[in-house]
């Protein structure tokens, strides 16, 4: 089982006292009212969990929303419920733009929707307790600070969010965290994305269940990567051929250009959808990437690998459709990436031809005879398979508990 570096959607809340929520008439016209308030404030420090023991402090850096506002299509919801869509950027009914304070929300209010009338009444009656936003962290930075407490100086960690992918903003009627488990899930998501085993161990002293995250972190990355601090690894992502990974697969009809159009210009999404990135290219530019092979939905979410695209990609590596211009030394790694998805789908991948082979040269998939294959390895003992199945089930349970996306490997 593997975990993606983009973890689950996170949510943060501003209390009513700092969200500045109001409903105002436009040009004095009571029939034309708009909702205004702040979904986030920059440089405002929030405690996630207990920062002195198992949590951390968090703040959002100015500019964290700049790119996502240019490329995204956020909605304004009630209580994060997608059934209650008040407005939407693409519809022209929602305006989102960073200012010096944070992320202000300016929304039209269509009174033809019954829940919009309910929202207006709840704001005026004080039932709305604040604003919130749903997002994925794309870039963050961790640091340690010393603060004064009643028991003397104490070291705490601070997570500074540098870039997010905004999904939605919401007017909310519930607290930021209804219980400690919700706080724990938020801490767990941040720790898995960070990938720092020592940070997990420190917190496990106070919350032993967090030690389970070590299994998820180990399963998600190669052993070499575990020795690289999270910030360094983010700054020096692998370029060229991207590492093979297991995801869901699909044999549905494939339209590469259409999926590319829906893909956001964000490094994390681009890396998830492709098999190769130009080492000298802009990591946030689609033109730097090759061999797209994952389906992308209308909201820009990267999904299952296309078996059609993977097979076609191997054909391109072998010279079809004009071949490829990627370096010869990257061909094998790109092949392994695409072949891994085909293996996950139960499909035998066409063999990679040697550099310089003629387009018509035979591979093991043709009728030309080949040397006899080595005897198949014996099936693993039932106890081995049972142990692996138990481990996979345990990891599924851990990931489900903390709301983290998973894929079998």
C-alpha positions in Angstrom: 0.0 0.0 0.0 1.2 3.5 -0.8 0.1 6.9 0.3 0.2 10.0 -2.0 2.1 13.0 -0.9 -1.0 15.1 -1.4 -3.0 13.9 1.5 -6.6 14.4 2.4 -8.5 17.6 2.1 -7.9 19.8 5.1 -10.2 22.4 6.6 -9.5 25.5 8.7 -11.9 27.9 10.4 -12.1 31.5 11.4 -14.4 32.4 14.3 -17.2 34.9 13.7 -15.3 37.5 15.7 -12.5 37.6 13.1 -14.3 36.5 9.9 -16.1 39.9 9.6 -19.2 38.2 8.2 -21.9 40.7 6.9 -24.8 40.7 4.5 -25.1 44.0 2.8 -27.5 45.5 0.2 -25.9 46.6 -3.1 -26.3 50.3 -3.7 -29.1 50.4 -1.1 -31.2 47.8 -2.9 -32.4 45.4 -0.3 -33.5 43.0 -3.0 -29.9 42.7 -4.1 -27.8 41.6 -1.2 -24.3 40.1 -1.0 -22.5 38.0 1.5 -19.1 39.2 2.6 -16.5 37.9 5.0 -13.0 36.4 5.4 -12.4 32.7 4.9 -8.7 33.0 6.0 -6.3 35.5 7.5 -2.6 35.7 6.8 0.0 35.3 9.5 -2.7 34.5 12.1 -1.4 31.7 14.3 -3.7 28.8 15.0 -3.1 25.8 17.4 -3.7 22.5 15.7 -4.0 19.9 18.5 -1.9 20.6 21.6 1.3 22.4 20.3 3.1 21.8 23.6 2.8 18.0 23.3 1.4 16.4 20.1 0.2 19.3 17.9 1.7 22.3 16.3 1.0 25.9 15.5 0.0 26.9 12.0 -0.2 30.1 9.9 -0.9 30.9 6.3 1.6 32.9 4.4 0.5 35.8 2.1 0.3 34.6 -1.4 -0.7 31.0 -0.5 -3.9 31.4 -2.5 -2.5 33.4 -5.5 -2.0 30.5 -7.9 -5.1 28.5 -7.0 -7.3 31.6 -7.5 -5.9 32.0 -11.0 -6.5 28.4 -12.0 -9.3 27.0 -9.8 -13.0 27.1 -9.6 -13.9 27.3 -6.0 -17.5 27.2 -4.6 -19.1 28.9 -1.6 -21.0 26.3 0.4 -22.8 26.0 3.7 -21.1 23.7 6.3 -18.8 22.2 3.6 -21.8 20.5 2.0 -21.6 20.4 -1.8 -25.4 20.1 -1.9 -25.7 23.6 -0.7 -23.9 25.6 -3.3 -24.4 29.3 -2.7 -22.2 30.6 -5.5 -19.3 29.6 -7.8 -16.3 31.4 -9.3 -17.0 30.0 -12.9 -20.6 31.2 -12.7 -19.6 34.7 -11.9 -21.5 34.7 -8.7 -18.5 34.3 -6.3 -15.5 36.7 -6.1 -12.3 35.5 -4.4 -9.1 37.6 -4.3 -6.3 37.9 -1.8 -5.9 41.2 0.0 -3.4 42.4 2.6 -5.5 40.7 5.3 -6.3 37.3 3.9 -8.9 35.7 1.6 -12.1 37.8 1.4 -15.3 36.2 0.2 -17.8 38.3 -1.8 -20.8 36.2 -2.9 -24.1 36.9 -4.7 -27.2 35.6 -2.9 -29.9 34.0 -5.0 -33.0 34.0 -2.9 -34.6 31.6 -5.4 -32.7 29.0 -3.4 -34.4 28.2 -0.1 -31.1 27.4 1.7 -29.7 30.9 0.7 -32.7 32.4 2.5 -31.8 30.2 5.4 -28.2 31.3 5.3 -29.3 35.0 5.4 -31.5 34.3 8.4 -28.8 32.3 10.2 -26.3 35.1 9.8 -28.7 37.7 11.1 -29.8 35.4 14.0 -26.2 34.6 15.0 -26.4 30.9 14.1 -23.4 31.2 11.8 -20.3 30.7 14.0 -17.6 31.6 11.4 -16.0 30.9 8.0 -14.0 28.0 6.9 -12.2 26.7 3.8 -11.4 23.3 2.3 -8.0 22.9 0.7 -5.0 20.7 -0.1 -1.5 21.8 1.0 0.9 22.0 -1.9 3.9 23.6 -0.2 4.7 24.2 3.5 7.6 25.0 5.7 8.3 23.8 9.3 10.3 25.6 11.9 10.9 25.4 15.7 10.3 28.3 18.1 10.8 28.7 21.9 7.8 30.2 23.7 7.1 31.1 27.3 4.7 29.0 29.3 3.6 28.8 32.9 6.1 26.0 33.3 8.9 27.9 31.7 10.3 28.0 28.1 9.1 25.3 25.7 9.9 24.4 22.1 7.0 24.2 19.7 6.8 23.6 15.9 5.2 26.0 13.5 3.9 25.0 10.1 3.7 27.8 7.6 1.5 27.1 4.6 3.0 28.6 1.5 0.7 27.3 -1.2 -2.6 25.6 -1.3 -5.1 24.3 -3.7 -8.5 25.8 -2.7 -11.6 23.6 -3.1 -14.3 25.6 -1.4 -15.1 28.2 1.2 -18.0 27.8 3.7 -20.2 29.6 6.1 -20.2 27.2 9.1 -22.5 26.5 12.1 -20.1 24.2 14.0 -16.8 24.6 15.8 -13.5 24.1 14.1 -13.0 20.8 15.9 -15.9 19.0 17.5 -13.6 16.5 19.3 -10.0 15.5 19.9 -10.2 12.8 17.2 -10.8 15.5 14.5 -7.8 17.4 15.7 -5.7 14.2 15.7 -6.7 13.5 12.1 -5.6 17.0 11.1 -2.2 16.5 12.8 -1.9 13.1 11.2 -2.5 14.4 7.7 0.2 17.1 8.1 2.7 14.6 9.6 2.3 12.1 6.8 2.7 14.9 4.2 5.8 16.0 6.0 7.2 12.5 6.1 9.5 13.2 9.1 9.8 10.1 11.3 11.3 12.0 14.2 8.4 14.4 14.3 6.0 11.5 14.5 8.0 9.8 17.3 8.1 13.0 19.4 4.3 13.3 19.3 3.8 9.6 19.9 5.1 10.1 23.4 1.8 11.8 24.2 -0.4 10.2 21.6 0.9 6.6 21.1 -1.6 5.9 18.3 0.4 8.4 16.1 3.2 5.9 16.0 1.1 3.9 13.6 1.8 6.7 11.0 5.4 5.4 10.8 4.1 2.4 8.9 2.3 4.7 6.5 5.3 6.9 5.9 7.6 3.9 5.4 5.2 2.3 3.0 4.9 5.5 1.0 8.5 6.3 0.2 11.8 4.6 -0.6 14.2 4.0 2.2 16.7 6.6 0.8 14.0 9.3 0.9 13.3 8.7 4.6 16.7 10.1 5.5 16.1 13.4 3.7 14.4 16.1 5.7 10.9 17.0 4.3 11.8 20.5 3.3 14.9 19.4 1.4 13.0 16.6 -0.4 10.4 19.1 -1.5 13.0 21.4 -3.0 14.9 18.6 -4.7 12.1 16.5 -6.2 13.1 13.7 -8.5 13.3 15.0 -12.1 13.4 13.1 -15.3 11.6 9.7 -15.1 9.1 9.8 -12.2 9.1 6.8 -9.8 6.7 4.0 -10.5 3.7 3.8 -8.2 0.5 1.8 -7.8 -2.9 3.4 -8.2 -6.4 2.3 -9.4 -6.5 1.6 -13.1 -9.2 1.9 -15.8 -9.6 0.6 -19.3 -12.1 3.3 -20.3 -11.8 5.3 -23.5 -8.8 7.6 -23.3 -8.5 11.2 -24.5 -5.1 12.6 -23.6 -5.6 16.2 -24.6 -8.9 16.5 -22.8 -7.4 15.1 -19.5 -4.4 17.5 -19.9 -6.8 20.4 -20.2 -8.5 19.5 -17.0 -5.2 19.1 -15.2 -4.3 22.1 -13.0 -0.9 23.8 -13.5 0.4 22.6 -10.1 3.5 20.5 -9.6 1.9 18.0 -7.4 -0.9 17.3 -9.8 1.4 17.3 -12.9 3.7 14.8 -11.3 0.9 12.6 -10.3 -0.5 12.4 -13.9 2.7 12.0 -15.9 5.7 9.6 -16.0 8.5 12.1 -17.0 9.4 15.7 -16.2 12.1 17.8 -17.9 14.9 18.4 -15.4 15.5 21.8 -16.8 11.8 22.8 -17.2 9.4 24.8 -15.0 7.9 22.3 -12.5 4.5 24.1 -12.7 4.3 24.2 -16.5 2.5 21.4 -18.4 5.0 21.8 -21.2 7.7 20.3 -19.0 5.9 17.0 -18.6 5.6 13.9 -20.9 3.6 10.7 -20.9 0.3 11.7 -19.3 -1.5 8.5 -18.3 -4.0 9.3 -15.5 -7.6 10.4 -15.8 -8.3 13.9 -14.5 -11.9 14.9 -13.5 -13.5 18.3 -14.2 -12.4 19.6 -10.8 -8.7 18.8 -11.7 -8.4 15.7 -9.4 -6.0 13.1 -10.7 -7.5 9.6 -10.7 -7.0 6.2 -12.1 -4.2 5.3 -14.5 -5.4 4.6 -18.0 -4.3 1.2 -19.3 -4.8 2.5 -22.9 -2.5 5.5 -22.2 0.1 3.2 -20.6 0.1 0.8 -23.5 0.3 3.7 -26.0 3.1 5.3 -24.0 5.2 2.1 -24.2 4.5 2.1 -27.9 5.9 5.7 -28.1 9.0 4.5 -26.2 9.4 1.8 -28.8 9.2 4.3 -31.7 5.5 4.5 -32.6 3.9 7.9 -33.3 7.3 9.4 -34.1 8.9 8.1 -30.9 10.1 10.2 -28.0 12.9 12.8 -27.4 13.5 12.0 -23.7 17.0 10.9 -22.9 17.8 7.2 -23.6 18.8 6.7 -19.9 15.2 7.7 -18.8 13.4 5.2 -21.2 13.8 2.2 -18.9 12.5 4.1 -15.8 9.5 5.5 -17.7 8.8 2.0 -19.1 8.8 0.6 -15.5 6.4 3.4 -14.4 3.9 2.6 -17.2 4.4 -1.2 -16.9 3.7 -1.0 -13.2 0.2 0.3 -13.8 -0.5 -2.4 -16.4 0.7 -5.1 -14.0 -1.7 -3.7 -11.4 -4.5 -4.1 -13.9 -3.4 -7.7 -14.6 -2.1 -6.8 -18.1 1.2 -8.0 -19.5 3.2 -5.0 -20.7 4.8 -5.0 -24.1 8.5 -5.3 -23.8 10.7 -2.3 -24.1 12.9 -2.4 -27.3 16.6 -1.7 -27.1 17.7 1.7 -28.3 18.3 1.7 -32.0 16.0 -1.2 -32.7 14.1 -1.1 -36.0 10.4 -0.2 -35.7 9.5 -3.6 -36.9 11.8 -5.6 -34.7 10.2 -8.3 -32.8 9.5 -8.3 -29.1 8.3 -11.1 -26.8 4.8 -10.1 -27.7 5.3 -11.3 -31.3 5.3 -14.8 -32.7 9.1 -15.0 -33.1 10.6 -17.7 -30.9 12.5 -16.6 -27.8 14.7 -18.6 -25.4 12.7 -20.6 -23.0 11.7 -18.6 -19.9 13.1 -19.4 -16.6 10.9 -21.6 -14.4 8.3 -19.6 -12.6 9.1 -18.9 -9.0 7.1 -21.1 -6.5 4.0 -19.5 -5.0 4.8 -17.9 -1.6 3.8 -19.9 1.4 0.2 -19.3 2.6 1.5 -17.8 5.8 3.5 -15.2 3.8 0.4 -14.2 1.8 -1.6 -14.1 5.0 0.9 -11.9 6.7 0.9 -9.5 3.7 -2.9 -9.4 3.5 -3.0 -8.6 7.2 -0.5 -5.8 6.8 -2.5 -4.3 3.9 -5.7 -4.5 5.9 -4.0 -2.8 8.8 -2.7 0.0 6.7 -6.1 0.5 5.1 -7.6 0.8 8.6 -4.9 3.4 9.6 -5.4 5.4 6.4 -9.1 5.3 6.8 -8.9 6.5 10.4 -6.8 9.5 9.5 -8.6 10.2 6.3 -5.6 9.6 4.1 -5.9 8.4 0.4 -4.4 5.0 -0.3 -3.5 2.8 -3.2 -2.5 -0.9 -3.2 1.0 -1.8 -4.2 
